[in-house]
Amino acid sequence: MKRRELRPAIFLDRDGTLIHDRPGFYLRRPEQVRLYPYACEALKRLRRAGFRLVIVSNQSGIGRGFFDHATLGRIHRRLKTELGRNGAALDGIFFCPHAPKDGCRCRKPSPLLAQRAARKLRLDLRGSYLIGDKKVDVDMARALGIPSVHLKTGHGRDERERYGPKLGATHQSANLLSGANGILRREART
């Protein structure tokens, strides 16, 4: 039996990166999923370039009691359906269900979610990127030793104002599509 070749990945935050997010708002029902209009095109371009596409997301709403695992499963099924209608797909969704006070090991910025994905999906971290709208995404990328793309969408603008140069992102983009295009341009140069 032939072993599958390791492939690089784009690790994606969910809220504020792929779907709309509002401060203080927890997505609690599948019908609240609203993709950014350019999200599917961005994922399709990255997929064509050979990247695996994996969500890594803190979902503390479970730990805080706002929703349960079954509800999150329905939300993720809706997300996959919406992506599929537009010709896009994910290779996996890895999430931390814990509240910040729980002291777990998997909550971003810990690299554990992405490391689990890398083992399960046979991902090569070399050549991978992480895209998100928060400093925890940038810090997770740094912990993994991969480049980060920080977006202005979601909490991105507020995070840039709050942290300034201390944000430490490798790259910055307006949204997921411009971030994907930037990755593709860098990859074409190498």
Stockholm file with secondary structure:
# STOCKHOLM 1.0

chainA/1-190         MKRRELRPAIFLDRDGTLIHDRPGFYLRRPEQVRLYPYACEALKRLRRAGFRLVIVSNQSGIGRGFFDHATLGRIHRRLKTELGRNGAALDGIFFCPHAPKDGCRCRKPSPLLAQRAARKLRLDLRGSYLIGDKKVDVDMARALGIPSVHLKTGHGRDERERYGPKLGATHQSANLLSGANGILRREART
#=GR chainA/1-190 SS CCCCCCBCEEEECSBTTTBCCCTTCCCCSGGGCCBCTTHHHHHHHHHHTTCEEEEEEECHHHHTTSSCHHHHHHHHHHHHHHHHHTTCCCSEEEEECCCGGGCCSSSTTSSHHHHHHHHHHTBCSTTCEEEESSHHHHHHHHHHTCCEEEESTTTHHHHHHHHGGGGCCSEEESSHHHHHHHHHHHHHHC
#=GC SS_cons         CCCCCCBCEEEECSBTTTBCCCTTCCCCSGGGCCBCTTHHHHHHHHHHTTCEEEEEEECHHHHTTSSCHHHHHHHHHHHHHHHHHTTCCCSEEEEECCCGGGCCSSSTTSSHHHHHHHHHHTBCSTTCEEEESSHHHHHHHHHHTCCEEEESTTTHHHHHHHHGGGGCCSEEESSHHHHHHHHHHHHHHC
//
